[in-house]
Amino acid sequence: MQKSRGSEDQACTKLHYDITYDDLPLSCPPGNTRVWDAHPRVYLPIEELGKVTCPYCGAEYVLINFISPKE
């Protein structure tokens, strides 16, 4: 997971995250950040559209190399 802005030691300070398929399932705050000072962990359905915004903190997650599911 690549982060683009914010402090490295606090959860929910980034505005944009680039996610890979290896990072799935996706949760916010991300699993590698502190969560005690953040919002409740919520799992986000990024697989359908390739991007999703956290309803708690507004962080945007984008799935790199997104392949749209066949309909």
Residue pairs with C-beta under 8 A, 6 or more apart in sequence:
1 17
1 18
1 19
1 20
1 23
1 30
1 32
2 17
2 18
3 14
3 16
3 17
3 18
4 14
4 15
4 16
4 17
4 18
5 13
5 14
5 15
5 16
6 13
6 14
6 15
7 13
9 34
10 33
10 34
10 37
10 38
11 29
11 30
11 33
11 34
11 35
11 37
11 38
12 28
12 29
12 33
12 38
12 39
12 54
12 56
12 57
12 59
14 59
15 58
15 59
15 60
16 59
16 60
16 61
16 62
17 30
17 59
17 60
17 61
17 62
18 62
18 64
19 26
19 46
19 61
19 62
19 63
19 64
20 63
20 64
20 65
21 63
21 65
23 30
24 46
24 47
25 43
26 43
26 44
26 46
26 52
26 61
27 41
27 42
27 43
27 44
28 39
28 41
28 42
28 44
28 54
28 56
28 57
28 59
28 61
29 35
29 38
29 39
29 41
29 57
35 41
38 57
39 54
39 56
39 57
40 56
42 54
42 55
42 56
44 52
44 54
44 61
45 52
46 52
46 61
46 63
47 63
47 69
48 69
50 62
50 63
50 66
50 68
51 60
51 61
51 62
51 63
51 66
52 60
52 61
53 59
53 60
53 61
54 60
54 61
